Amino acid sequence: MSKEYKLEIENIGSQLKFLASLNGCTMVQLKAKVNDAYEKTDSVRNLSNKIKNKTLRVSELAEIANVLGYEIVLKEFS
C-alpha cells in the first residue's frame, strides 16, 4: 500500500523530519544518505538554512524524496 503526504511550504522542515523518522533516520543521517547517493558534501546545517529561508531547490527536494523512497507528483487542485 502506497502512502501519500502533502507537503506544505510553511511546515516542510517538520514534514521532512517526520518522513525521515518514518524511515528510521534523523535529518543528519538523511543528509548523509543524500550526500552519498548524489556525491555531495553539503551539511545538514546548509539544508536546514535552505528550508528555513525557503530556498530549497526542487532538485534537492527530489533527491531527498528519492532517498526516502518517495516520488514527487504534481496534482491539479480538485
N, C-alpha and C positions, 0 to 999 in steps of 0.2 A: 504494500500500500504506500503510495507516494504522499508526502506531506507538502503543504504549501504554506508559505509565510509571506505576508505582505509587508515589505519594508517601508518604513515611514521616515522621511527626511529628518524630522525632529528627534527621532529615537533610534537612529541607525546604529549608533555605538552600542547601546544596550541590546539591541536586537542581534547584532553580530556577536556580542559576548554570549548571549543566550544560545545562539546556534552553535558556537564553539563548544559551549558546555554540554550541549546535546551530543556532541561528537567526542566528548571526554577530554577536551583540552582547554587551556587558558588562552588568552589573547597572545601571550608571549609564545606559547607553543604553536599557535596558529600562524603567527607571523614567521616563525622559524620554518614551518612547513611550506608556506608560500615562498619564502626565500630559497629553500632547497628546490622546490618544484620549478621555479622560474628564474633560477640563478640570479637572485637579487641579494643585496646586502643591507637594505634599509632597516631601521629599527622599529620596534613596537611604539616607541615614543613618536616617531615620524608618522606612523599610521594613526595614532591617537590624535595628533595635531591636525591631520587631514580630515579626520572625522569631525573634530570639534569646530574646525574652520570651514567645514562643508566644501572642501576642495578635493575630496576623494574622487579619483577618475573612475569612469565606468570600467575601464580595463582592469583597474586594481580590484574593484568590486567583483568582477568576473573571475579573477584569479582566486580570490577568497572563496567565492561560491564553489568554484571547481574543486578546490582543496577540501571543502566541506562536503562535497558530493551533491551539490545543487546546481541548477542552471538558472539563468535569468530569463524570464519570459515577460514580454510586453503584452499587456492585455487591454483592450479597449474598455473604457468605463461602460458599465451597463445601466 
